[in-house]
Amino acid sequence: MDSVDRYMSPQVIRHEPYQYSADVYSFALLMWELITREVPFKPLGQIEAAGAAALDNARPPFPRGMPVPLQDCIERCWSEVPDERMDVNDIIDWLENSESKLTTESLEWLNASRGHPVYSSTCIDTYPAVMRKEQRKKVSILRSGLFRRKESLR
């Protein structure tokens, strides 16, 4: 259950109205995971990860050397503003034409047998392992009620 919640879009976490673009957000995190072979927000617990994404617009860090067109695609899919996210037809088009957008060097980078981890060794400096005091306060707000099912939804 822990890793599933890491893929929820910020508007779902905040119990706001949402549409198909929430799934596009989740798709972006899955693409990120396929590239890094790591769990999004790995240094954080489930509640902290949800709070970081929903309240601070945090996203997992990109690995060094990430091809710019691929990073752009992921960033467009996990945009904080749902209407700015790619729609499924744009994603399909991007995937079908991705080889023309990526250099041979970029394709070789993507084919690395062990992926491109970001939370280990030299990459850890790109992501705060310890939350600041104000982030912990926001997370306590989440714990106190945001994850409880609203009466109006029952």
N, C-alpha and C positions, 0 to 999 in steps of 0.2 A: 504494500500500500504506500509505503514511504516514497518510492520513486515515481509512482503514478501521479501524485499530487504535484510533483516538480514540473510536470508538463502542462498544468492548467494555466490558462491565460489569466492575466491580471484582472480582467473584468469578471471572470468566473470566480476567482478567489474573493473578490470584493462583493460578490452576489449582485452584480449589476446586470442589466439586460445584455444579452450577447447573441451573436449570430454565428454563421459559418466561419467568420474570421477568427473565432476562438480556436477552431481546429487548425487553421493555418499557423497560428502561433505555436501550437503543439507540434506541428510538422517541422517548423524551424528548429525547435529543440531536438527533435529526432535527427534531423540532418546534422546538427552540431554534434550530437552523440555519435553518429556514424563516423564522423571525421576524427573526433578525439578519442573515441572508445572509452569515454568516461561518463559518469552520471552528472547531469547539470547541477550546479551549485553544490558539488560534492563536499566541500568543507563545512557546509551548513546543514543543520537538521531540517526536517520537513517544514516546521512552522517558520523557522528563520528564512528558509529559501522562499517560501510563499510570501512572507512579509517583504523580503528584498525585492521580489519581482512586482508585487502588487502596490507597494507603498513607495518604493524608491526607484522604480523603473530599472532595476538591476537586471542584467543579462549575463550569462556565462561568458568568460573571456575567450577570445579567439586565439588559436595557437599561432606562434610565429611562423611566418611564411605562407599564411593562408592566402590563396588566390583571391585577388580583389573582387572579381565578378561573383564568386561563390559567397564571399563575405557580404557583399551587397545584397545578394538574393536572400540570405538568411536574415539580415537586418531589416529588409523590407517585409519579410514574413512575420517577424516578431515585434514590429513597430508598436509603440505604446498606444497609438491611435488606430483602432481597428479598421477604420475606413481607408487607412493608408497601406494596409497589408495587401500583398498580392492576392489575386483571386485564383481559383483552381486552374482556370484556363491559362493564365499567365505562368503559373508554376509548371504546368505540363509543357507549355511552349519553351520555357527556359530549360527544362530538363532535356527535351528533345533536341534542343540546339546548343546544349552546354559545351559540346566539343568544339564548336566554332567560337565560343566565348573564352575558352581556356587554351593556354599555350601548351606545348608538349611538356615543358618543364612543370607546369601546373598539374597536368594530368599525372605525371610521374609522382609529384608530391602527394596527390590524393591516393595513389596506390601504395603508400607506405604500409608495410605488413603489420606494423604495430600501432597504426594511427598516429595521432599527434596530441598527446596528453598535454593538459594545461595546468593541472593541479599538483604536479610533482616537480621535483628538482628545481631547475632554473626558471620554470614558468610560474611558480607560485607567487612571485612578486607582482603579478598582474591582477591578483584577486585578493581582497582583504580577508584574511583568515579569521580575524576577530572583529566582531561588530562594534561600532561606536555606540556610546551610551544612548543617543537619540534613536538609533535603530532598535536597540533592545526595548526601549519604551514603546515604539510602534509595534513590535512583535508582541509585547504584553497586551496591547489592545486587541490584536488578532486572537490571542488565546482567550481573552475575556468574552468574546462573542461573535467575531466575524465568521468563525468556522462552525458556529451553531446554526442549525437550519432555522431560517426565519419562519415565524408563525404563518405569514401570508403565503408561504410556499407549500405548506402542508395541505 
